[in-house]
Amino acid sequence: MPPETTPSPQATTGADAVDEAIAAGVDFDGSPIPPAKLELYRKVMALEANRQRSGVSNTMRSRIVRIGAKHIPQAELNQMLIHADFAPLKEKEIAFYYGGK
C-alpha cells in the first residue's frame, strides 16, 4: 500500500491565487464556494471581458494605484507614479484610497 499523503494547502499568495481558487470552486480554507456566488462572479466577469479597454498604460496605472495604495504610503506612491511618467494621484483617488487612514 502506498503511504497516505496529505494534500498540500492551497497557496494564498500571489496574483493568481484567488483566480485559481475560484476556478476550483474552493475557498482558501477548503470550503466550497456557494454556486450562487460563483454564478454571479462569472456573470460579472463575462461582462467585464466584453468591455472596451482604454489602453494598456491607463490600465497599468489603475492597477498600480489600486494595489499600491494597500502597501505604499501616499506620498511615496505619488512620487513613484511621477517618476515612471504616469499621472500623479488624483484628489478622488487620494480620498478613496487614503482618506480613511
Phi, psi and omega in degrees: 000133178290151179294148178290137178244145177264128179299140180289145180295149180291136178297136179245014178237163178096160186295332185263356186302314182292317179299319179295319179295318179296315180300324179279344181073024184227131178286167182300333180276002178094352180281146179291144174279128182304138181306322180297322178292317178297318181297314179297315179302312182296323178297313181292320179294326177294321176297316180296323181296335181266000182282136176294135182267153182265352179138153183293316181299319178297318179293318178301313181298316179301316180293319179300314181293311184299315182275320181299325181297338178283339189237340190236133177302151185308306184298320180292316178297318179301314179296322179296318178299311181298315180300326180273008178068032170261163174295143177294171178302138177271156180306318181293329176290318179298315180297318183288311186273332185242351185301324183269006185260000000 
